Amino acid sequence: MVIAPLLLLLALATHPTSRPGGEITPPAHREAPGRRVALAHGELYIPEYYTSASPPNLVIFFLSPAWLAEQNFHDAQRNALLFTAAPATVKAGFPTPESFDAILAEVQSAAPNPQSQWRITLVSFSGGYTAIRDILAQESTASLISNVLLLDSLYAPHVPAGSDHLDPAAMEPFLKFACRAADGKATFIFSQLYPPEEKYRNNTTTLAANYLIDHLHVPRDVHPTTNPSVARPLLYRADLSNFHILGFAGMTNQDHFNHLYLCADLLRLLPIAGGDGKP
């Protein structure tokens, strides 16, 4: 499922929205405690519990309103700074390493304890994966990334059109990073919308999950005992070292958006210490 821009804007509003694919009801808007700094490419959020670490953690979030990313992040209690990219930043992407360096320079200038080196986590929802793809496709920027979290947020063109095969070139940056995670050198987490009925499992995030699972030869656990709160059952997990795919039941727009609306539990899966210093 790739959400059209208009639908995305409506679904990220603070009132229910009815569109083809079902009604979408967003969560209540809460002001997460902490400090905010408006920057040219987005908003930096410094939780009130944040303490400096070495190296410090920076989480960069693509395709979410800042308030929504911030309240989930605060609920997750991760000891990190959060930068939520502005919509124009997501749309422009990162065609060159310098365009990503500009984000880091902004954060560096606004951080409470400026650091020359960050432990960087990238998070995206839905179509925000394109920004992460750009970053991972360039060796100099990919090498800076420690963790990736995709919230029903991995797509690729079908080749040939109309088939269930995805373009290997478009999947390559994600596959390379997934291999790093499977080798224990990074962390890759992908929550995806997994239709309960097999005949509907040609949705692109399922095909993308299958692509990675098949290439890495990862077994699926179809009786998982853990179920992060994305409001629908977790139908399977595929885990290999620090590589994790979680298939949540769902067919509707609401199911898709719940990967964003209720992502605090998924943020807790990241290898970032809690605000109390504990995992």
C-alpha positions in Angstrom: 0.0 0.0 0.0 1.4 3.4 -1.0 -0.7 6.2 0.5 -1.5 9.2 -1.8 -0.3 12.5 -0.5 -3.9 13.9 0.1 -4.9 10.8 2.0 -1.8 11.0 4.1 -2.5 14.6 5.0 -6.0 13.8 5.9 -5.0 10.8 8.0 -2.5 12.8 9.9 -5.0 15.4 10.9 -6.7 15.2 14.3 -10.1 14.1 13.2 -11.5 10.9 11.7 -11.2 10.7 7.9 -13.2 8.4 5.6 -11.6 7.4 2.3 -11.5 4.3 0.1 -9.8 1.6 2.2 -11.7 2.6 5.4 -12.0 5.3 7.9 -8.8 6.5 9.7 -8.9 7.8 13.2 -5.7 9.3 14.4 -4.6 9.4 18.1 -5.2 12.3 20.4 -2.7 15.1 20.1 -0.5 15.3 23.2 2.3 17.7 23.9 5.3 15.5 24.8 7.4 17.0 27.6 10.7 18.4 26.3 12.2 21.2 24.2 11.8 21.8 20.5 14.0 23.6 18.1 12.7 24.6 14.6 15.4 24.0 12.0 15.5 24.5 8.2 14.8 20.9 7.4 12.6 19.9 10.3 12.2 19.9 14.0 14.6 18.8 16.7 13.0 17.3 19.9 15.0 17.1 23.1 13.0 15.0 25.6 13.0 16.3 29.2 14.7 13.0 30.3 17.5 13.2 27.8 21.1 12.8 29.1 24.2 12.9 27.0 25.9 9.6 26.1 29.0 8.6 24.2 28.3 8.5 21.4 25.0 10.2 21.6 22.0 8.7 19.8 20.1 10.6 17.1 16.9 9.3 15.6 15.7 10.8 12.3 12.0 10.3 11.4 10.7 10.5 7.9 7.0 11.1 7.1 5.3 12.0 10.3 4.0 15.2 11.8 6.5 16.3 14.5 3.9 16.1 17.3 3.0 12.5 16.5 6.6 11.3 16.2 7.5 13.1 19.4 4.7 11.7 21.6 5.4 8.2 20.4 9.1 8.8 21.0 8.5 10.1 24.5 6.2 7.1 25.3 9.1 4.9 24.2 11.5 6.6 26.5 14.5 6.3 24.3 17.5 8.3 25.4 18.2 10.1 22.2 17.5 13.3 20.3 14.7 13.1 17.7 14.8 15.0 14.4 11.5 14.9 12.4 12.1 15.8 8.8 9.8 18.4 7.3 7.6 17.1 4.4 9.6 19.1 1.9 12.8 17.4 3.1 11.3 14.0 2.7 10.0 14.9 -0.8 13.4 16.3 -1.9 15.2 13.2 -0.6 19.0 12.9 -0.3 20.5 12.8 -3.8 24.0 13.5 -2.6 25.9 12.9 0.7 26.1 16.6 1.2 22.3 16.8 1.4 22.3 14.4 4.4 25.3 16.2 5.9 23.2 19.3 6.0 20.8 17.6 8.4 23.6 16.5 10.7 25.1 20.0 10.7 21.7 21.5 11.7 21.4 19.0 14.6 25.0 19.7 15.6 24.3 23.4 15.9 21.1 22.9 18.0 22.1 19.9 20.2 22.4 20.6 23.9 25.9 19.0 23.9 27.2 19.3 20.3 29.0 16.2 19.1 31.0 15.5 16.0 29.9 11.9 15.8 26.4 10.4 16.3 24.9 7.0 16.5 22.2 7.4 13.9 18.9 5.6 13.6 16.6 6.1 10.6 12.8 5.7 11.0 10.2 6.0 8.3 6.5 5.5 7.8 4.8 4.6 4.5 6.4 6.5 1.6 9.1 8.0 3.8 11.2 4.9 2.9 12.4 6.8 -0.2 14.5 9.1 2.0 16.1 6.1 3.8 16.7 4.4 0.4 18.6 7.5 -0.8 20.8 7.4 2.4 21.5 3.7 2.3 22.2 3.8 -1.5 25.3 5.9 -0.9 28.2 4.2 0.8 29.4 7.3 2.6 26.1 8.0 4.2 25.1 4.3 4.7 28.2 3.8 6.8 26.9 6.4 9.3 23.7 4.5 10.0 23.5 2.1 13.0 19.7 1.2 13.0 16.8 1.3 10.6 13.1 1.0 11.6 10.5 0.8 8.7 6.9 1.3 9.8 5.0 -0.5 7.0 7.4 1.5 4.9 9.2 -0.5 2.1 8.1 -0.6 -1.5 9.7 -1.1 -4.9 8.5 -1.1 -8.5 7.1 -4.3 -9.8 9.1 -5.8 -12.7 7.6 -6.5 -15.1 4.6 -4.3 -14.3 1.7 -6.3 -12.9 3.9 -9.1 -11.6 4.7 -10.0 -8.0 8.5 -9.5 -8.6 10.2 -6.4 -7.2 12.9 -4.4 -8.9 16.2 -5.8 -7.4 18.0 -2.4 -7.9 15.4 -0.6 -5.8 15.6 -3.3 -3.1 19.4 -3.4 -3.1 20.1 -0.7 -0.5 17.7 -2.3 2.0 19.1 -5.8 1.3 22.6 -4.7 1.9 21.7 -3.1 5.2 19.6 -6.1 6.2 22.7 -8.3 5.6 24.7 -6.0 7.9 22.0 -6.5 10.6 21.9 -10.3 10.0 25.7 -10.3 10.6 25.2 -8.4 13.9 26.7 -5.1 12.6 23.6 -3.0 12.6 19.9 -3.4 13.5 17.1 -3.6 10.9 13.4 -3.7 12.0 10.5 -3.8 9.5 6.9 -3.9 10.6 4.6 -4.7 7.7 0.9 -5.0 6.9 0.3 -8.8 6.4 -3.2 -9.7 5.2 -4.7 -12.6 7.1 -5.9 -14.2 3.8 -3.2 -15.5 1.6 -4.9 -14.4 -1.6 -4.4 -10.8 -0.6 -0.7 -11.1 0.1 0.5 -9.4 -3.1 0.6 -6.1 -1.3 4.0 -4.5 -1.8 5.2 -4.5 1.8 4.5 -8.3 2.0 6.4 -8.8 -1.3 9.3 -6.6 0.1 9.3 -8.6 3.3 9.4 -11.9 1.3 12.2 -10.5 -0.8 14.4 -9.9 2.2 13.5 -13.1 4.0 14.1 -15.2 0.9 17.5 -13.6 0.2 18.7 -14.0 3.8 17.1 -17.5 4.2 15.4 -16.5 7.4 12.8 -18.9 8.9 9.4 -17.5 9.9 7.9 -18.0 13.3 4.2 -18.2 12.7 3.4 -18.6 16.4 5.2 -15.6 17.9 4.9 -15.0 21.7 5.5 -11.3 21.6 3.1 -8.8 20.1 4.0 -5.1 20.2 0.9 -2.9 20.4 0.0 -2.2 16.8 -3.6 -3.0 17.6 -3.8 -6.1 15.4 -2.4 -9.6 15.9 1.2 -10.3 15.0 0.9 -13.2 12.5 4.6 -14.0 12.1 8.1 -12.9 12.9 11.4 -13.5 11.0 14.5 -13.0 13.0 18.2 -13.5 12.3 20.6 -11.8 14.7 19.7 -8.1 14.5 17.4 -8.5 11.5 13.7 -8.5 12.4 10.5 -8.5 10.3 7.2 -8.4 12.0 4.0 -9.2 10.0 0.9 -7.6 11.6 -2.6 -8.6 10.4 -4.3 -5.9 8.5 -6.1 -4.9 5.3 -7.4 -1.4 5.9 -6.1 2.2 5.9 -6.4 2.2 9.7 -4.3 -0.9 10.0 -1.6 0.8 7.9 -1.6 4.0 9.9 -1.5 2.1 13.2 2.1 1.2 12.4 2.8 5.0 12.8 0.1 5.9 15.4 1.2 3.1 17.8 4.9 2.9 17.1 6.1 3.5 20.6 6.5 -0.3 21.2 8.4 -0.7 18.0 10.7 2.2 18.9 11.4 0.4 22.2 12.8 -2.5 20.1 15.7 -0.3 18.9 19.0 -0.9 20.7 19.0 2.5 22.4 19.0 2.8 26.2 15.9 4.0 27.9 15.6 7.4 29.5 16.5 5.8 32.9 19.7 4.4 31.4 18.2 0.8 31.2 17.6 -1.1 28.0 
